[in-house]
Amino acid sequence: MHVRIGVIRSQKEIEVELDPESDVGTVKKAITSGLASGEMLWLTDNRGREVGVPASSVAYVELDPSSAGRSIGFGS
């Protein structure tokens, strides 16, 4: 599953590729609770790396569950 996070006052987005087996409902709940806390939104990508974004800097979050398994470019 692909997650794209827009950051306030930045033209770049943060992109995180989650485990393809991730449940959309579970991911939404984790994002909602992270944003509701007002502190940090933490996500762990499919390689085990943790990505943290201050909740106050999040402009939007876009989920794309259909992108599981798609890869373009080098590496994986």
C-alpha positions as CSV (number, residue, x, y, z in Angstrom):
1,M,0.0,0.0,0.0
2,H,1.3,3.4,-0.9
3,V,0.8,6.4,1.4
4,R,1.5,10.0,0.3
5,I,1.6,12.7,2.9
6,G,1.5,16.4,2.0
7,V,3.4,18.7,4.3
8,I,2.4,22.3,5.0
9,R,4.8,24.9,3.5
10,S,6.6,22.3,1.4
11,Q,6.2,21.5,-2.3
12,K,7.4,17.9,-1.7
13,E,5.4,15.0,-0.5
14,I,6.5,12.2,1.8
15,E,5.9,8.8,0.2
16,V,5.9,5.6,2.2
17,E,5.4,2.1,0.8
18,L,3.7,-0.1,3.4
19,D,3.5,-3.8,3.5
20,P,1.2,-5.0,0.7
21,E,-0.7,-7.0,3.2
22,S,-1.6,-3.9,5.3
23,D,-5.3,-3.5,6.0
24,V,-6.7,-0.1,4.9
25,G,-8.9,0.2,7.9
26,T,-6.0,-0.4,10.3
27,V,-3.8,2.1,8.5
28,K,-6.5,4.7,8.6
29,K,-7.0,4.2,12.4
30,A,-3.2,4.5,13.0
31,I,-3.1,7.7,10.9
32,T,-6.1,9.2,12.6
33,S,-4.8,8.5,16.1
34,G,-1.4,9.8,15.2
35,L,-2.9,13.1,13.9
36,A,-5.4,13.3,16.8
37,S,-2.5,13.1,19.4
38,G,-1.1,16.3,17.9
39,E,2.4,15.1,18.3
40,M,3.9,12.8,15.6
41,L,2.5,10.6,12.9
42,W,4.6,7.4,12.7
43,L,4.5,4.9,9.9
44,T,6.8,1.9,9.3
45,D,7.5,1.1,5.7
46,N,7.8,-2.3,4.1
47,R,11.6,-2.4,4.8
48,G,11.2,-1.7,8.5
49,R,12.2,1.9,8.4
50,E,10.2,4.3,10.6
51,V,9.0,7.6,9.2
52,G,7.8,10.4,11.5
53,V,6.0,13.6,10.6
54,P,4.9,16.2,13.1
55,A,1.1,16.1,13.1
56,S,0.9,19.9,13.0
57,S,2.7,19.8,9.6
58,V,0.4,17.3,7.8
59,A,-1.7,18.9,5.1
60,Y,-3.2,15.7,3.7
61,V,-2.8,12.0,3.6
62,E,-3.5,9.9,0.5
63,L,-3.8,6.1,0.6
64,D,-3.5,4.0,-2.5
65,P,-4.1,0.3,-1.6
66,S,-4.1,-0.7,-5.3
67,S,-0.4,0.2,-5.7
68,A,0.7,-2.9,-3.8
69,G,3.4,-4.7,-5.7
70,R,4.0,-2.0,-8.3
71,S,7.5,-0.8,-8.6
72,I,9.2,1.4,-11.2
73,G,12.9,2.1,-11.3
74,F,15.9,0.7,-9.5
75,G,15.9,-1.3,-6.2
76,S,13.2,-2.9,-4.2
